[in-house]
Amino acid sequence: MKKIAYFLLGMISLWLAGCTSAPQVVHFPEIRQQVRLFKVVKLNSQQQIMSENILSIQMMPDKWRWVEVNALGAPLARVQLNAQGWHNDGFIMPNPQAVQLFSAVATALQPQQMIFLFKRIEKMPQSTKFFPKTGAWWQTQKIANGWKIQLADSSQWQITELEE
């Protein structure tokens, strides 16, 4: 019984840590309503494909709805971003890594208007590294029709916008 209690306590702690590690919104952009689709490719350290998913971003004036699904259409992450920050959307388990990846994508989508509050930003010749006031860092590199993104957990991603 104690093992179950410790397990549940650990799971709750992880869930709470995931909720508090999202970057703080400083400016939520006003964008006309639109839907954008992206291919999300997770890469290993040798730049080989580990997984491919689809990300849909439904942009509305007061919120952006983010839904990532696998090849079978099963949701992996479903969250909303608004002026108050990130919020779960539905009954999917919180996915802190997805929120960090989506934060990097949101920053890349709005390079002229910083959505999140940053301690510092390091511009390098090929990429930019972002250090949010809250949460972990990420690094983005512009590529044809998308970005390569590395998160603080060393995961590497390639995000490519899909044409209609």
N, CA, C and O atoms as a DFTB+ gen file, in Angstrom:
656 C
 N C O
     1  1       0.819      -1.188       0.000
     2  2       0.000       0.000       0.000
     3  2       0.869       1.260       0.000
     4  3       0.551       2.245      -0.667
     5  1       1.990       1.216       0.771
     6  2       2.891       2.363       0.818
     7  2       3.496       2.644      -0.553
     8  3       3.672       3.799      -0.940
     9  1       3.815       1.567      -1.288
    10  2       4.408       1.738      -2.613
    11  2       3.446       2.474      -3.537
    12  3       3.861       3.343      -4.304
    13  1       2.183       2.133      -3.468
    14  2       1.178       2.798      -4.301
    15  2       1.072       4.267      -3.916
    16  3       0.990       5.136      -4.784
    17  1       1.072       4.544      -2.614
    18  2       0.977       5.934      -2.150
    19  2       2.181       6.744      -2.630
    20  3       2.026       7.879      -3.080
    21  1       3.392       6.158      -2.533
    22  2       4.584       6.865      -2.999
    23  2       4.547       7.064      -4.515
    24  3       4.950       8.110      -5.023
    25  1       4.064       6.055      -5.222
    26  2       3.944       6.173      -6.674
    27  2       2.991       7.305      -7.034
    28  3       3.307       8.139      -7.882
    29  1       1.823       7.338      -6.391
    30  2       0.846       8.393      -6.671
    31  2       1.398       9.767      -6.307
    32  3       1.191      10.732      -7.042
    33  1       2.093       9.861      -5.185
    34  2       2.699      11.125      -4.780
    35  2       3.736      11.574      -5.812
    36  3       3.808      12.753      -6.157
    37  1       4.528      10.635      -6.297
    38  2       5.516      10.946      -7.328
    39  2       4.869      11.417      -8.617
    40  3       5.338      12.372      -9.238
    41  1       3.793      10.751      -9.025
    42  2       3.082      11.142     -10.246
    43  2       2.479      12.539     -10.105
    44  3       2.534      13.338     -11.040
    45  1       1.913      12.830      -8.955
    46  2       1.341      14.162      -8.720
    47  2       2.444      15.216      -8.751
    48  3       2.253      16.298      -9.307
    49  1       3.588      14.908      -8.162
    50  2       4.718      15.847      -8.174
    51  2       5.191      16.115      -9.596
    52  3       5.451      17.261      -9.963
    53  1       5.303      15.051     -10.402
    54  2       5.696      15.230     -11.801
    55  2       4.682      16.077     -12.550
    56  3       5.048      16.950     -13.337
    57  1       3.406      15.816     -12.301
    58  2       2.356      16.577     -12.971
    59  2       2.438      18.048     -12.591
    60  3       2.337      18.920     -13.454
    61  1       2.621      18.327     -11.310
    62  2       2.727      19.715     -10.867
    63  2       3.979      20.380     -11.422
    64  3       3.945      21.553     -11.796
    65  1       5.072      19.651     -11.478
    66  2       6.307      20.204     -12.041
    67  2       6.114      20.535     -13.508
    68  3       6.609      21.556     -13.985
    69  1       5.400      19.682     -14.228
    70  2       5.119      19.939     -15.633
    71  2       4.268      21.174     -15.825
    72  3       4.444      21.905     -16.800
    73  1       3.349      21.416     -14.910
    74  2       2.474      22.577     -15.019
    75  2       3.221      23.874     -14.744
    76  3       2.910      24.901     -15.346
    77  1       4.193      23.846     -13.853
    78  2       4.858      25.079     -13.453
    79  2       6.061      25.417     -14.319
    80  3       6.593      26.521     -14.199
    81  1       6.511      24.524     -15.177
    82  2       7.728      24.779     -15.930
    83  2       7.485      25.452     -17.273
    84  3       8.438      25.673     -18.019
    85  1       6.258      25.782     -17.603
    86  2       5.966      26.436     -18.870
    87  2       6.420      27.892     -18.820
    88  3       6.339      28.530     -17.770
    89  1       6.901      28.424     -19.955
    90  2       7.333      29.820     -19.960
    91  2       6.164      30.784     -19.725
    92  3       5.013      30.478     -20.034
    93  1       6.489      31.941     -19.176
    94  2       5.484      32.957     -18.847
    95  2       5.160      33.791     -20.086
    96  3       6.064      34.284     -20.761
    97  1       3.866      33.947     -20.383
    98  2       3.428      34.761     -21.518
    99  2       3.557      36.233     -21.146
   100  3       3.106      36.661     -20.084
   101  1       4.180      37.001     -22.039
   102  2       4.323      38.437     -21.822
   103  2       3.485      39.219     -22.836
   104  3       3.029      40.324     -22.540
   105  1       3.281      38.656     -24.026
   106  2       2.481      39.314     -25.063
   107  2       1.818      38.242     -25.922
   108  3       2.495      37.492     -26.624
   109  1       0.491      38.176     -25.861
   110  2      -0.220      37.219     -26.706
   111  2      -0.622      37.936     -27.993
   112  3      -1.348      38.928     -27.939
   113  1      -0.162      37.450     -29.152
   114  2      -0.397      38.174     -30.403
   115  2      -1.850      38.094     -30.873
   116  3      -2.529      37.085     -30.685
   117  1      -2.300      39.177     -31.484
   118  2      -3.619      39.183     -32.115
   119  2      -3.428      38.738     -33.558
   120  3      -2.792      39.430     -34.354
   121  1      -3.976      37.595     -33.880
   122  2      -3.824      37.015     -35.215
   123  2      -5.201      36.653     -35.727
   124  3      -6.064      36.202     -34.973
   125  1      -5.395      36.856     -37.020
   126  2      -6.692      36.462     -37.589
   127  2      -6.828      34.948     -37.485
   128  3      -5.839      34.217     -37.438
   129  1      -8.066      34.503     -37.449
   130  2      -8.313      33.072     -37.274
   131  2      -7.757      32.291     -38.457
   132  3      -7.996      32.636     -39.615
   133  1      -7.018      31.241     -38.151
   134  2      -6.447      30.368     -39.175
   135  2      -6.035      29.044     -38.546
   136  3      -5.911      28.930     -37.326
   137  1      -5.825      28.050     -39.397
   138  2      -5.326      26.750     -38.946
   139  2      -4.044      26.469     -39.723
   140  3      -3.997      26.617     -40.944
   141  1      -3.007      26.062     -38.996
   142  2      -1.740      25.708     -39.629
   143  2      -1.381      24.287     -39.218
   144  3      -1.575      23.887     -38.070
   145  1      -0.852      23.530     -40.180
   146  2      -0.465      22.138     -39.947
   147  2       1.041      21.980     -40.120
   148  3       1.654      22.581     -41.002
   149  1       1.619      21.151     -39.251
   150  2       3.057      20.920     -39.276
   151  2       3.352      19.431     -39.131
   152  3       2.624      18.699     -38.460
   153  1       4.439      19.000     -39.776
   154  2       4.977      17.662     -39.537
   155  2       6.010      17.813     -38.427
   156  3       6.900      18.660     -38.507
   157  1       5.884      16.985     -37.390
   158  2       6.785      17.016     -36.238
   159  2       7.623      15.742     -36.282
   160  3       7.095      14.641     -36.128
   161  1       8.912      15.891     -36.488
   162  2       9.820      14.747     -36.576
   163  2      10.765      14.797     -35.382
   164  3      11.469      15.785     -35.175
   165  1      10.775      13.724     -34.603
   166  2      11.736      13.610     -33.498
   167  2      12.962      12.888     -34.039
   168  3      12.844      11.834     -34.663
   169  1      14.149      13.463     -33.795
   170  2      15.403      12.915     -34.303
   171  2      16.252      12.390     -33.153
   172  3      16.183      12.892     -32.032
   173  1      17.061      11.363     -33.452
   174  2      18.014      10.903     -32.437
   175  2      19.318      11.684     -32.596
   176  3      19.401      12.585     -33.431
   177  1      20.321      11.350     -31.811
   178  2      21.577      12.111     -31.831
   179  2      22.330      11.982     -33.158
   180  3      23.192      12.807     -33.462
   181  1      22.011      10.948     -33.953
   182  2      22.620      10.785     -35.278
   183  2      21.742      11.393     -36.374
   184  3      21.976      11.161     -37.560
   185  1      20.729      12.171     -35.974
   186  2      19.801      12.839     -36.893
   187  2      18.930      11.852     -37.673
   188  3      18.463      12.166     -38.768
   189  1      18.714      10.664     -37.113
   190  2      17.817       9.687     -37.721
   191  2      16.425       9.859     -37.130
   192  3      16.269      10.245     -35.972
   193  1      15.417       9.567     -37.945
   194  2      14.029       9.760     -37.524
   195  2      13.630       8.716     -36.489
   196  3      13.790       7.514     -36.700
   197  1      13.108       9.203     -35.364
   198  2      12.583       8.326     -34.314
   199  2      11.059       8.239     -34.393
   200  3      10.483       7.174     -34.174
   201  1      10.411       9.358     -34.706
   202  2       8.952       9.369     -34.841
   203  2       8.534      10.544     -35.704
   204  3       9.240      11.547     -35.807
   205  1       7.363      10.398     -36.326
   206  2       6.777      11.466     -37.132
   207  2       5.333      11.646     -36.699
   208  3       4.573      10.680     -36.634
   209  1       4.956      12.875     -36.406
   210  2       3.600      13.190     -35.962
   211  2       3.097      14.420     -36.700
   212  3       3.839      15.065     -37.441
   213  1       1.839      14.731     -36.488
   214  2       1.215      15.914     -37.081
   215  2       0.807      16.859     -35.958
   216  3       0.246      16.436     -34.947
   217  1       1.096      18.138     -36.147
   218  2       0.701      19.180     -35.201
   219  2      -0.254      20.136     -35.902
   220  3       0.052      20.671     -36.967
   221  1      -1.397      20.338     -35.298
   222  2      -2.374      21.310     -35.788
   223  2      -2.422      22.465     -34.797
   224  3      -2.557      22.259     -33.591
   225  1      -2.311      23.685     -35.323
   226  2      -2.444      24.876     -34.483
   227  2      -3.640      25.663     -35.006
   228  3      -3.616      26.188     -36.119
   229  1      -4.673      25.735     -34.197
   230  2      -5.856      26.521     -34.540
   231  2      -5.694      27.871     -33.844
   232  3      -5.813      27.974     -32.623
   233  1      -5.422      28.894     -34.637
   234  2      -5.178      30.226     -34.086
   235  2      -6.476      31.021     -34.083
   236  3      -7.098      31.229     -35.125
   237  1      -6.869      31.454     -32.908
   238  2      -8.064      32.274     -32.739
   239  2      -7.635      33.566     -32.053
   240  3      -6.554      33.614     -31.466
   241  1      -8.449      34.608     -32.111
   242  2      -8.033      35.882     -31.513
   243  2      -7.657      35.793     -30.034
   244  3      -6.760      36.511     -29.592
   245  1      -8.319      34.931     -29.260
   246  2      -8.068      34.886     -27.814
   247  2      -7.265      33.674     -27.350
   248  3      -6.889      33.600     -26.180
   249  1      -6.995      32.723     -28.243
   250  2      -6.220      31.537     -27.852
   251  2      -5.727      30.804     -29.089
   252  3      -6.266      30.953     -30.186
   253  1      -4.688      30.011     -28.878
   254  2      -4.201      29.090     -29.901
   255  2      -4.391      27.688     -29.346
   256  3      -3.969      27.397     -28.227
   257  1      -5.021      26.824     -30.121
   258  2      -5.248      25.439     -29.701
   259  2      -4.247      24.548     -30.436
   260  3      -4.176      24.566     -31.665
   261  1      -3.479      23.774     -29.681
   262  2      -2.418      22.925     -30.211
   263  2      -2.814      21.464     -30.012
   264  3      -3.121      21.048     -28.895
   265  1      -2.808      20.686     -31.098
   266  2      -3.116      19.258     -31.010
   267  2      -2.055      18.504     -31.808
   268  3      -1.903      18.717     -33.011
   269  1      -1.321      17.619     -31.124
   270  2      -0.338      16.759     -31.787
   271  2      -0.879      15.342     -31.778
   272  3      -1.277      14.825     -30.735
   273  1      -0.890      14.710     -32.963
   274  2      -1.390      13.338     -33.085
   275  2      -0.328      12.474     -33.759
   276  3       0.510      12.964     -34.516
   277  1      -0.386      11.163     -33.460
   278  2       0.537      10.232     -34.109
   279  2      -0.041       9.793     -35.456
   280  3      -1.083      10.291     -35.883
   281  1       0.639       8.860     -36.116
   282  2       0.222       8.416     -37.452
   283  2      -1.159       7.767     -37.459
   284  3      -1.827       7.747     -38.492
   285  1      -1.589       7.243     -36.325
   286  2      -2.906       6.616     -36.234
   287  2      -3.994       7.606     -35.824
   288  3      -5.166       7.240     -35.731
   289  1      -3.612       8.849     -35.581
   290  2      -4.577       9.866     -35.187
   291  2      -4.817       9.969     -33.694
   292  3      -5.673      10.736     -33.253
   293  1      -4.070       9.201     -32.911
   294  2      -4.226       9.262     -31.451
   295  2      -3.542      10.525     -30.926
   296  3      -2.393      10.793     -31.278
   297  1      -4.230      11.298     -30.092
   298  2      -3.622      12.531     -29.579
   299  2      -2.480      12.246     -28.604
   300  3      -2.603      11.413     -27.706
   301  1      -1.371      12.954     -28.800
   302  2      -0.211      12.864     -27.912
   303  2      -0.164      14.059     -26.967
   304  3       0.317      13.958     -25.838
   305  1      -0.668      15.183     -27.446
   306  2      -0.703      16.404     -26.637
   307  2      -1.844      17.269     -27.148
   308  3      -2.087      17.369     -28.351
   309  1      -2.537      17.890     -26.202
   310  2      -3.621      18.813     -26.573
   311  2      -3.657      19.909     -25.514
   312  3      -4.049      19.674     -24.371
   313  1      -3.241      21.111     -25.914
   314  2      -3.162      22.242     -24.988
   315  2      -3.626      23.518     -25.684
   316  3      -3.747      23.580     -26.908
   317  1      -3.878      24.524     -24.867
   318  2      -4.224      25.846     -25.379
   319  2      -3.242      26.862     -24.824
   320  3      -2.796      26.760     -23.681
   321  1      -2.913      27.842     -25.652
   322  2      -2.086      28.967     -25.230
   323  2      -2.931      30.222     -25.331
   324  3      -3.517      30.504     -26.376
   325  1      -2.992      30.975     -24.239
   326  2      -3.681      32.269     -24.263
   327  2      -2.847      33.274     -23.470
   328  3      -1.712      32.981     -23.095
   329  1      -3.397      34.431     -23.219
   330  2      -2.652      35.493     -22.531
   331  2      -2.214      35.093     -21.123
   332  3      -1.265      35.667     -20.588
   333  1      -2.893      34.116     -20.515
   334  2      -2.521      33.661     -19.173
   335  2      -1.495      32.527     -19.198
   336  3      -0.962      32.169     -18.148
   337  1      -1.207      31.959     -20.358
   338  2      -0.223      30.883     -20.461
   339  2      -0.802      29.613     -21.054
   340  3      -1.814      29.644     -21.753
   341  1      -0.146      28.489     -20.768
   342  2      -0.527      27.179     -21.284
   343  2      -1.557      26.527     -20.372
   344  3      -1.472      26.627     -19.148
   345  1      -2.548      25.846     -20.993
   346  2      -3.593      25.144     -20.252
   347  2      -3.894      23.832     -20.962
   348  3      -3.895      23.775     -22.192
   349  1      -4.150      22.776     -20.190
   350  2      -4.561      21.512     -20.795
   351  2      -5.899      21.696     -21.485
   352  3      -6.725      22.501     -21.055
   353  1      -6.105      20.952     -22.551
   354  2      -7.340      21.014     -23.326
   355  2      -7.886      19.594     -23.417
   356  3      -7.496      18.830     -24.300
   357  1      -8.770      19.247     -22.523
   358  2      -9.332      17.904     -22.527
   359  2      -8.706      17.042     -21.452
   360  3      -8.132      17.538     -20.483
   361  1      -8.830      15.734     -21.646
   362  2      -8.436      14.784     -20.606
   363  2      -7.134      14.058     -20.915
   364  3      -6.891      12.975     -20.381
   365  1      -6.301      14.630     -21.758
   366  2      -5.013      14.011     -22.064
   367  2      -4.030      14.358     -20.953
   368  3      -4.011      15.485     -20.456
   369  1      -3.213      13.378     -20.566
   370  2      -2.199      13.578     -19.520
   371  2      -1.294      14.751     -19.903
   372  3      -0.932      14.883     -21.072
   373  1      -0.922      15.603     -18.951
   374  2      -0.014      16.712     -19.262
   375  2       1.280      16.206     -19.898
   376  3       1.813      15.168     -19.503
   377  1       1.775      16.944     -20.877
   378  2       2.973      16.566     -21.609
   379  2       3.934      17.762     -21.598
   380  3       3.932      18.561     -22.535
   381  1       4.756      17.893     -20.545
   382  2       5.641      19.060     -20.426
   383  2       6.610      19.212     -21.599
   384  3       6.923      20.334     -21.998
   385  1       7.090      18.095     -22.157
   386  2       8.008      18.185     -23.288
   387  2       7.299      18.799     -24.492
   388  3       7.881      19.617     -25.204
   389  1       6.042      18.408     -24.724
   390  2       5.280      18.981     -25.832
   391  2       5.055      20.472     -25.617
   392  3       5.161      21.253     -26.563
   393  1       4.749      20.875     -24.395
   394  2       4.543      22.302     -24.109
   395  2       5.826      23.082     -24.379
   396  3       5.774      24.186     -24.921
   397  1       6.973      22.524     -24.010
   398  2       8.232      23.216     -24.286
   399  2       8.484      23.290     -25.792
   400  3       8.907      24.329     -26.300
   401  1       8.226      22.190     -26.509
   402  2       8.385      22.199     -27.961
   403  2       7.435      23.210     -28.594
   404  3       7.838      23.973     -29.473
   405  1       6.181      23.224     -28.156
   406  2       5.203      24.162     -28.700
   407  2       5.601      25.603     -28.381
   408  3       5.360      26.501     -29.188
   409  1       6.205      25.834     -27.219
   410  2       6.686      27.181     -26.874
   411  2       7.764      27.622     -27.865
   412  3       7.793      28.777     -28.289
   413  1       8.646      26.695     -28.227
   414  2       9.686      27.001     -29.212
   415  2       9.067      27.299     -30.574
   416  3       9.495      28.225     -31.262
   417  1       8.062      26.519     -30.965
   418  2       7.384      26.749     -32.246
   419  2       6.665      28.097     -32.225
   420  3       6.746      28.853     -33.194
   421  1       5.963      28.407     -31.135
   422  2       5.259      29.690     -31.026
   423  2       6.238      30.850     -31.154
   424  3       5.941      31.846     -31.814
   425  1       7.402      30.728     -30.527
   426  2       8.430      31.770     -30.614
   427  2       8.931      31.906     -32.047
   428  3       9.141      33.019     -32.530
   429  1       9.123      30.777     -32.727
   430  2       9.588      30.805     -34.115
   431  2       8.528      31.391     -35.052
   432  3       8.863      32.044     -36.040
   433  1       7.256      31.156     -34.743
   434  2       6.173      31.694     -35.577
   435  2       6.035      33.206     -35.446
   436  3       5.541      33.863     -36.362
   437  1       6.463      33.760     -34.324
   438  2       6.324      35.198     -34.046
   439  2       7.687      35.824     -33.726
   440  3       7.878      36.319     -32.615
   441  1       8.638      35.818     -34.667
   442  2       9.985      36.299     -34.336
   443  2      10.054      37.798     -34.025
   444  3      10.972      38.237     -33.333
   445  1       9.107      38.581     -34.520
   446  2       9.131      40.027     -34.286
   447  2       8.452      40.429     -32.984
   448  3       8.717      41.509     -32.456
   449  1       7.573      39.566     -32.459
   450  2       6.850      39.853     -31.218
   451  2       7.105      38.710     -30.247
   452  3       6.600      37.605     -30.445
   453  1       7.865      38.957     -29.221
   454  2       8.145      37.914     -28.243
   455  2       6.894      37.602     -27.426
   456  3       6.351      38.468     -26.740
   457  1       6.451      36.357     -27.511
   458  2       5.269      35.911     -26.769
   459  2       5.623      35.682     -25.305
   460  3       4.824      35.979     -24.418
   461  1       6.817      35.154     -25.051
   462  2       7.214      34.763     -23.698
   463  2       8.251      35.725     -23.123
   464  3       8.933      36.444     -23.853
   465  1       8.347      35.718     -21.812
   466  2       9.326      36.528     -21.098
   467  2      10.638      35.744     -21.030
   468  3      10.663      34.612     -20.546
   469  1      11.726      36.346     -21.517
   470  2      13.026      35.679     -21.544
   471  2      14.024      36.376     -20.630
   472  3      14.046      37.603     -20.529
   473  1      14.863      35.557     -19.954
   474  2      15.993      36.100     -19.187
   475  2      17.028      36.642     -20.162
   476  3      17.583      37.726     -19.982
   477  1      17.269      35.842     -21.209
   478  2      18.204      36.272     -22.245
   479  2      17.967      35.461     -23.514
   480  3      17.354      34.393     -23.498
   481  1      18.476      36.007     -24.605
   482  2      18.414      35.359     -25.914
   483  2      19.815      35.433     -26.505
   484  3      20.403      36.511     -26.592
   485  1      20.351      34.274     -26.913
   486  2      21.690      34.225     -27.508
   487  2      21.558      33.965     -29.003
   488  3      21.147      32.882     -29.421
   489  1      21.909      34.962     -29.799
   490  2      21.882      34.803     -31.255
   491  2      23.245      34.305     -31.713
   492  3      24.278      34.901     -31.408
   493  1      23.224      33.191     -32.456
   494  2      24.442      32.607     -32.995
   495  2      24.355      32.682     -34.520
   496  3      23.293      33.015     -35.047
   497  1      25.432      32.383     -35.242
   498  2      25.387      32.502     -36.701
   499  2      24.262      31.686     -37.359
   500  3      23.621      32.171     -38.292
   501  1      24.016      30.468     -36.890
   502  2      23.027      29.603     -37.532
   503  2      21.747      29.407     -36.726
   504  3      20.758      28.905     -37.260
   505  1      21.747      29.792     -35.456
   506  2      20.600      29.484     -34.603
   507  2      20.456      30.525     -33.496
   508  3      21.290      31.417     -33.342
   509  1      19.378      30.384     -32.734
   510  2      19.119      31.267     -31.595
   511  2      18.730      30.411     -30.405
   512  3      17.934      29.480     -30.532
   513  1      19.297      30.730     -29.245
   514  2      19.002      30.000     -28.014
   515  2      18.197      30.919     -27.098
   516  3      18.592      32.055     -26.837
   517  1      17.063      30.412     -26.615
   518  2      16.142      31.181     -25.791
   519  2      16.163      30.645     -24.359
   520  3      16.087      29.436     -24.138
   521  1      16.266      31.546     -23.402
   522  2      16.256      31.208     -21.985
   523  2      15.062      31.900     -21.335
   524  3      15.171      33.059     -20.936
   525  1      13.913      31.209     -21.220
   526  2      12.736      31.838     -20.610
   527  2      12.964      32.175     -19.143
   528  3      13.786      31.556     -18.466
   529  1      12.222      33.167     -18.668
   530  2      12.283      33.549     -17.248
   531  2      11.881      32.355     -16.383
   532  3      12.472      32.129     -15.326
   533  1      10.879      31.588     -16.824
   534  2      10.484      30.344     -16.150
   535  2      10.544      29.224     -17.176
   536  3      10.215      29.436     -18.343
   537  1      10.952      28.061     -16.765
   538  2      11.034      26.923     -17.679
   539  2      12.439      26.747     -18.229
   540  3      13.349      27.514     -17.913
   541  1      12.595      25.731     -19.050
   542  2      13.900      25.348     -19.588
   543  2      14.157      26.017     -20.942
   544  3      13.226      26.465     -21.612
   545  1      15.427      26.078     -21.328
   546  2      15.832      26.712     -22.580
   547  2      15.495      25.852     -23.794
   548  3      15.213      24.659     -23.676
   549  1      15.532      26.488     -24.963
   550  2      15.450      25.779     -26.238
   551  2      16.265      26.550     -27.269
   552  3      16.571      27.729     -27.092
   553  1      16.610      25.852     -28.354
   554  2      17.399      26.452     -29.427
   555  2      16.690      26.184     -30.745
   556  3      16.256      25.061     -31.002
   557  1      16.571      27.215     -31.583
   558  2      15.917      27.053     -32.880
   559  2      16.877      27.427     -34.003
   560  3      17.724      28.310     -33.866
   561  1      16.713      26.725     -35.111
   562  2      17.481      27.012     -36.322
   563  2      16.506      26.993     -37.482
   564  3      15.784      26.012     -37.667
   565  1      16.471      28.058     -38.266
   566  2      15.571      28.140     -39.419
   567  2      16.070      27.202     -40.512
   568  3      17.255      27.201     -40.844
   569  1      15.161      26.407     -41.068
   570  2      15.452      25.553     -42.221
   571  2      14.356      25.804     -43.250
   572  3      13.404      26.533     -42.970
   573  1      14.475      25.220     -44.417
   574  2      13.467      25.409     -45.457
   575  2      12.090      24.996     -44.938
   576  3      11.891      23.850     -44.536
   577  1      11.161      25.917     -44.948
   578  2       9.763      25.669     -44.573
   579  2       9.580      25.203     -43.130
   580  3       8.606      24.515     -42.824
   581  1      10.509      25.571     -42.236
   582  2      10.342      25.161     -40.848
   583  2      11.553      25.460     -39.992
   584  3      12.297      26.407     -40.246
   585  1      11.744      24.618     -38.951
   586  2      12.810      24.835     -37.974
   587  2      13.347      23.507     -37.458
   588  3      12.642      22.499     -37.424
   589  1      14.608      23.537     -37.059
   590  2      15.172      22.479     -36.228
   591  2      15.185      23.041     -34.822
   592  3      15.578      24.188     -34.607
   593  1      14.755      22.231     -33.861
   594  2      14.649      22.683     -32.482
   595  2      15.332      21.669     -31.573
   596  3      15.138      20.461     -31.708
   597  1      16.132      22.180     -30.648
   598  2      16.709      21.336     -29.602
   599  2      16.195      21.855     -28.272
   600  3      16.241      23.055     -28.001
   601  1      15.700      20.935     -27.438
   602  2      15.194      21.292     -26.118
   603  2      16.262      21.031     -25.062
   604  3      17.266      20.371     -25.331
   605  1      16.039      21.549     -23.871
   606  2      16.997      21.398     -22.772
   607  2      17.225      19.939     -22.395
   608  3      18.280      19.599     -21.858
   609  1      16.247      19.068     -22.671
   610  2      16.405      17.640     -22.359
   611  2      17.219      16.905     -23.425
   612  3      17.297      15.677     -23.405
   613  1      17.827      17.651     -24.360
   614  2      18.652      17.146     -25.470
   615  2      17.842      16.533     -26.599
   616  3      18.425      16.035     -27.562
   617  1      16.515      16.552     -26.513
   618  2      15.718      16.036     -27.627
   619  2      15.838      16.995     -28.809
   620  3      15.953      18.209     -28.642
   621  1      15.807      16.408     -30.018
   622  2      15.954      17.187     -31.247
   623  2      14.734      16.965     -32.121
   624  3      14.233      15.848     -32.245
   625  1      14.268      18.037     -32.720
   626  2      13.026      18.018     -33.483
   627  2      13.208      18.770     -34.789
   628  3      13.987      19.719     -34.877
   629  1      12.474      18.329     -35.797
   630  2      12.397      19.074     -37.048
   631  2      10.921      19.356     -37.295
   632  3      10.111      18.431     -37.370
   633  1      10.576      20.621     -37.421
   634  2       9.195      21.057     -37.603
   635  2       9.078      21.634     -39.004
   636  3       9.786      22.581     -39.346
   637  1       8.188      21.071     -39.818
   638  2       8.009      21.518     -41.192
   639  2       6.544      21.823     -41.429
   640  3       5.678      20.996     -41.144
   641  1       6.262      23.013     -41.954
   642  2       4.872      23.365     -42.225
   643  2       4.388      22.600     -43.446
   644  3       5.093      22.494     -44.449
   645  1       3.177      22.071     -43.346
   646  2       2.570      21.330     -44.445
   647  2       1.765      22.289     -45.306
   648  3       1.085      23.179     -44.794
   649  1       1.846      22.104     -46.596
   650  2       1.087      22.932     -47.533
   651  2      -0.352      22.453     -47.584
   652  3      -0.636      21.273     -47.376
   653  1      -1.249      23.375     -47.861
   654  2      -2.678      22.998     -47.946
   655  2      -2.971      22.254     -49.218
   656  3      -4.114      21.863     -49.455
